Amino acid sequence: TLPDIVKNACCDSAPRQFISQRDLRAEDKINRPGSDFKNFTINSWKTCEAACAEDDICSSWTYVRPGAQGPTGRCWLKNRVARPEPDANTVSGVKFKPASVRFD
């Protein structure tokens, strides 16, 4: 038996089968530090989110607002989903990955 989904102001937690794509929204003022495999300058968090969606390695992302790490924004693509941490200079998100189908 799988546990039920638990939702609060910060996060939704549950086995992957209970998480839908619409449950995963950008997390304003949240950083997911670590597990970086690529970073680049970029103009918006939406472009960072799209870059993660198109990359097979990417599991989550963090966009750092202009002024925090230089004059432009910076996108950090991550190969894992790190724990969220409060950070006023960032927007983060988790890439939707559907549950695997198992054949027993």
Number of C-alpha atoms within 10 A of each C-alpha: 3 8 9 10 13 10 11 7 5 11 13 13 14 14 11 13 11 16 17 12 11 7 12 14 14 17 18 17 17 22 23 26 16 15 17 17 12 14 15 12 17 18 14 17 23 13 13 27 25 12 15 25 19 10 12 8 14 23 20 24 34 29 31 28 22 17 11 13 12 11 10 15 21 24 27 26 27 24 18 18 17 16 10 16 14 14 14 13 17 23 25 27 24 23 22 17 12 12 12 8 6 5 4 3
